[in-house]
Amino acid sequence: MTRPSLTDVGLLSTVRSGTPVEAAVSDHAWLQAMLDAEAALARAQARLGLIPDASAAAVTEAAHADRYDLASLAHRAREAANPVVALVTELQQTVATTHPAAADHVHRGGTSQDILDSAAMLVAARALRLIHYDIDRAVHSLARLAATHKNTPMAARTLTQHAVPTTFGLKAAGWLAAIYQAAQRTRTAMHSLPAQLGGAAGTMAAYHEYALLDGASLEHGSPAIALADAFADELGLTTPLLPWHTARAPLAGLAADLSLLVGALGKLGTDVLNMARTEVAEAAEPAGDGRGASSAMPQKRNPVLATLLVSAALQMPSLTATLLHCLPSEDERPAGAWHAEWAPLREALRVAGGAAHTAAELCEGLTVDPDRMAHNLQLTGGQVIAERLVARLSSAMGKAAAKKHITVLTSAAAKGKGTFAQRLAADAETLPYLTDLSLDDLLDPAQYLGASGELVDRVLQHCTPATAAPEPAQN
């Protein structure tokens, strides 16, 4: 009997299955990031004259994930509770096969957490580039929808009921603003991800000692500080103020920012689900071969993209909570808290990347039905304008009395005693005060949109990238 593959392809994680982020956060990607960190450490030491350039070149040459048995490393990681120890042994052996003298320069002064934390930041940076590419696609599409439907009336709904008229443009602008602003936070985080280089307990002692043995001078301070700068530069990360072995804000903060972004995407999904209801039918997802099919009901075309966005938004808080729980790490290296971060961080990046890719597809293909929106606005026979009548009657009747009187008319209409418009037309008490507009104009939803158009313009001015969505950055 053939042993089944143990590869996780997302069978139970449909929000990210088959999306670009999968490769960016896979086990292979993490292994490559750890090897990149090891190679960067060697190159940084060579830049400072601490090891020969040939040694750095040899380590870099050996630092290719395809050369290592991923499953074996994963199983051996249990021996040290992290994968770096086994990887360093493998890397040293690989380097020694062609450059024996360079093997001793692998992981020189390093500790497992330096490599794995730096690798985590590399994986995050690479995943974030993909996420932001898809977010930019969604933002551009939402901006187009907001501009196109700036003046398309629809019913606003509060507590599931018709409230007052709004526009679909303003609804799309609300999605746009929330997603854009959340993405600004993750974009800022992406450009400030820190490298990790603290040594065994955050003192950088081994890096300092090896540098002195290699002939470094103390004239300008500890050579370990210069090494941290060179290491971060090699990785394209920032140099932290201090090693952050037990100061875990970089991971927890990133997860929190990702939660805000995915939550904003979840709001988009929730609204599309409601608009796609059979009895509402104001919007529809882009069609695709087999998309939305039911295993039982042949007539169904379920809004699966929006469903995936809501699913992602519901998953993210618990992933973030785990990383937040790891903030109070004990001493200079925690037992368990550090180890608990890796899986939820990877899953948070997976979920966010899958949600961003899903949102881009949804926004680019979302169709709206202005005629259906207009139809739905008339379902209450003019009651959606009741607030306007209260405002217009307040000066003559007083606000409380006007609201009470209009409530009587709406209640009668709700009981089937004519439509609200009919009740109003026959109401001798209010008609004398409503002479500046015809009843048709007064009850026209398109004439009670407030500042919605200007609000859309404000969002478009502040939340739309100046250029078209870029091509995704390569890993």
N, C-alpha and C positions, 0 to 999 in steps of 0.2 A: 504494500500500500504506500502510495506516495505521500510524503509529509506535506500538509498544506502550507502555503506561503504565509509567513507571519507579517508581511508588509501591511501597514495600515494605509488603506487607500480611501478612507472616508466613508465606508459603508453606512455607518451610523452618524456621520457628521456631514449631512448633505449640503450645508451652507458653504463648506469650503472644498468639497469634493470636486476635483477637476479644475480648480481655479489656480491662477498663477502663484498664489501664496504658498501652495502646498510644497512646491520644490524649494522655496526660499526658507522654509522652516523644517524641512525633513531631517531625519537622522543624518543623512548624507551631508546636508547643509551645515548642521551643527558640527559634525566631524571636520568638515572643511574649515569652518570658522575657528575651531580650536587649533588646527594646523596653521591657519593664517596667523593666529596669535603667536604661536611658537616661532614661526618664521620671522614675524615682525620683531620679536624680542631679539633674535639673533642679529637681524639687520641693524637694529638700533644699537646694539652693543658694538657691532663693527663700525658704525658711523662715528662712535666715540673712541675708536681705536682700542676697544677692550678685548676683542677677539679678531682673528684674521678675516678679511673680506671673503676668503675662500671658504671659511667655515660657514659664514652667513649664506653664501651661495649654495653650499651643500645642503644646509637645512631647508632652504627655500625650495631647492630642487626635489627634496624628499617629501615636501609638504603638500601632497596631492591625495585627496581622500580615496580615489580609486585604487590606490596602492595598498589599502588596508582592509582587513576583514571586519566589516562593520558589526556583524553579529557576534563575532568572537570578542571584540572590544566591549560590546554591550554586556555580554555575559560576565566578562572579567571585571567590569566596573563594580559588580557587587562586592568584590573583595576589598575595595577601598571606599565604597559608597559614592564614588564619582568616577567618571570615565577617563580623567586626565592621567592618572597614575599608569594605567595600562598603556595609554597612548604614548606617553613619554618613552616607555620601554621599547615600544614598537618603532617609534621615530628614531631613537638612538641606534637601534639595530639596522634600520634602513639606511641611515646616514653612514654607518660603519662599513657597510658592504662596498661602498665606493670611495669614501673619504674617512678612513679610520681616525685620523687626527681630529676631525670635526665632531665626532660623536660626543666628546666630552663637553662640547659647547652647546649641546641641546639643553634647553630648559635651565640655563646657567643662572643660579640664584632664584629660580622661579618656584612658585607654589601652585597647587592645583587651582585654587580659587582665582588667582590672577588670570590664568588661562581661560577658565570656564566663564568667569564674569566678562572678560573682554570679548570672548566668543559670543556671549549672549547679546552684547551690545552690537556686535557686527551683524548677527542674525536679525536683530530688531531693525537696524538701519536698512538692511537689504529688503526686509519685508515692508517697512514703511514707505520705501520708494515705490513699490508696487501698489500699496494701499492709496498713496496720494495720486498716483496716475489715474486710478479708477475713480477716486473722489473728484478729481478735476473733470473727468468725463461726466459724472453725475451733476456737478455744479453747472457746467455749461448747458446741459440739457434742461435743468430746472430753471436757469436764467431765461432760456428760450421760451419755456412754457409760461413763466411769469410774465414776460413781455407780451407774448402773443395773446394771453388771456387776462391782461390787466383789467379789462372792463367787462369780462364775462361774468354775469351775475349767477350766483348759486346760493343756496340756503346755508347759512352758518348753523351749526348744531351745537347745543350745549346740553350736557347730561342726556344725550341721545336725541333730543327734540329740536325741531326747527326753532331758531332764535330770531335773528334778523338777517337781512341779505348781506352777503359778502361777495367776493369775486374769486374765481378759481385762481386768478393771477396772484391774489394775496395769499391764498393757501399755499401755492407753489413757492411764493417768496418766503413764507414761514419755514417751509422745509429747507429751502436754500440757505437762509440765514443761519439756522441751527447747525446744519451740516458744515457750512463754510467756517463758522466760528469755532466749532469743535475741531475741525481739521487744522485750524491755525495753531491750536495747542499741540497737536501731535507733530505738526511741522516744526514748531519751535523745539520740541523734545528731540526730534530726529537730528537737529543740528547741534545738540548739546549732550549727546550720549557720551559718557566718560569711559576711557580705558581704565583698567584696573592693574596696579602694580604696587603691591604692598609688601610682598614677601610673607614669611611665615606668620607674622602677627601684626602686620601693618607698620613696622618700623623700617622696612626696606634694608634690613641689616645685611642679608646675604648679598644683595645687589651691591651694597656699599663695600662689603668686604672683598668680594671678587674683583670689583673695580680697582681697589687699592692693590690687590695682588697682581693685577694686570698692568700696574704702573700709573694709574690715574692720580691726578693731583687733587689736593684739598684746597687749593688756592681760591677757587670760586665756590666753595661749599661742597656738600656731598655730591659725588658723581652720580649717586642714585637718583637725585632730583633731575639732573640732565637726562638720565636714562629714561625716566618717566615721560619727559617731554618728547624725546625721540621715538619712544615706543608708541605713544598716542598718535604722533605724526605719521608713523609708518602705517597705522591702522586706519587713519582718517577719522579718528575719534578725538574728543577733547581731553585735556589733562585736568583731572580733578584737583581740588584744593588739597585733599587728603585721600589716602586709600580708603575705600568705602566697604571694606569687608563686612562690617556690621552696621553700616549706615545705608540702608537699602532703599532710600528714596528714589534712586534712578529707576529701579524696577517697579516699585509700587506706584510712583508718579506716572510712569508710562502707562501702566495698566489702568490707572484711573482716567487718564486722558483718552485712552482707547475706549473705555466704557462710555464716556460722554459722546464720543463719535458714533459708536455703535448704537447707543441709545437714540441719538438723533436720526439715524437710519431706521431704527425701529419705529419711531414716530411716523416717518414716511410710509413704512410698510403698514402700520395700523390704519392710517387714513385711506390708503389705497384699498385695503381689505374692505373697509366700510363702504367706500364709493363703488366697489365692484359687486356689492350685494345685488342679487337678482332684482329685488324691489327698488333698489336705488339706481343702479346701472349708469352712473355718471362717469365712470372711468373703467378702462380695461387694460390689462397687461398686454405686452407684445405676445403675439401667438408664436408657437413653435411646434415642430413635429412631435407629437406625443406629450407636449407640455400641458400640465394641469389635468391629465387623464385620471379617471377614477377606475379602480379595479372592479367596481360593481356597476356603476351607472354610466352608460354610454353618452349621456347628454352633457356630462360635466366638463367644464374647463376651469379648473380651480386656479385661483390667483396664487401660484406657488412661489413666485419671486417675492411678493410681499410677505408671504408666510415665512420664508427663509429669513427675511429681515427681522421679523418679530421674534423668531426663534433665536437668532443671534443676540438680540437685545436682552432676551431673558436669560441667556447663558452667561453673559459677561460679568454681571455683578458678583456672582459666586467665585469666578476666576480672580477677579480683582480683590475680593475679600481675602482670599488665601494669601496673596502677596502683601496686603495690608497687615494681616496677622503676623507676618514674618518680620515686621519692622522692629519689634522689641527683641532683637537678637542679643544673646548674652555674651559677655566677655569680648575677646578679640576674634573669635571664630565660633559660630554656633554649631551645635550638634542637632541637626534636623531642620532648622529653619531655613538655612541656605539650600539644603537639599530639596525642601518642599517647594521651592520657587520654580524650578526648571519646567516641569510639566504644565502648570497653569500659565506661565509666561508664554510658552510655545503655543498652547491652545488659545490664549487670548489673541496672539498674532494671527493664528489660523482663522479664528472666528471673525476678527476685524477685517482681515484680507478677503475672506469669503463674502462678508457682508458688503464691503466696498465694491467688489466685482459684481455682485448681484444687483446692488443699487444702480450701478452704471448701466447695466442692461435694462433694468426696469425704467429708469428715467429716459433713456434714449428711445424706448419704444412705447412709452405710456401714451394711450389715446384717451381723449376726453370728449364728452358729448354735451356741447352747450345746449342743444335742444332738450335733452333730458334734464339738464339742470334747470332750464326755464320751466319745464313741465312740473318738476318737483317743487319749485317755488310757489306754484299755484295750488298745491295740495290743501293748504289751509284756508283757501278762499280769501286771501288778503290779510290773515292774522299775522303773517310775518312782518307786517308794517305797523303793528299795534303800538310799538314803542314810539314811532314817529308821531302818531296821533296824540299820544299822551303829552309829548313835548309841545305840540302845536296848540293843545287845549289848556296847557298849564297856566298861561298868563290870564286867561279868562275865567277858568274854573278852579284854579289852584291845582298843584301837582297831584296831591293825594286824591282829590275828588275826581280829577280827570282819569287817573289810573283806575279808580274804583268803577267809574262809569264804563270805561272801555273794557274792563274785565267782565262786566255784566254782558256786554255785547259779544265778547269772545265765548263766554260760557254758553250763551244761547245758541251760538253757531255750532259749538261742540256737541250740543244736544240735538242737533238736526233741525233747528228752527231757522232754516235759511243759512246762506253763507254769511261770513262776516261782512263782506262788501254789501250784501243786500240789507243786512241789519243796520249798517252804517247809513246807507242811502235813505232808509226810512226813519232815521233817528232825528227827530225834530229838535232835540236838545243840543246836539253838537253841530248840526249843519250850519247854523248862523255864524259859527266861528271858523268855518272851513271854506271860506269863499275865495281865497286867493288862488287856489288850484282846483282843477276839476277832480272829481273823485278818482277817475282813471289815472291821472297823473299822481295824485296823492298816494294811491295804492300801488304804484309802479315800483317794483323792487329795484329796478335800475336807477331810480332817482333817490334811493336811500342807501347809498354806499359809503357815506362819510368821506374819510380821507384815504380810502383804500388805494386809489390810484397813486397818490403821492407816497404812500407807504411802500408800494411796490417799487417806485422809482428810487426811493432811499436804499432799499435792499440791493437793487441792481447796480447802484452807484458804488456801494461799499463792499459787496460780496461776490463780484464777478471777476475772475482773473482776466487780465488785459489781453492775454494770448489764448490761442486754442489749446486744448488739452495736449500735453506733450507726450512723446513716446516714452514708455516705461524705461527707467534706467536699468542697465544690465547688471547682473550680479557679478 
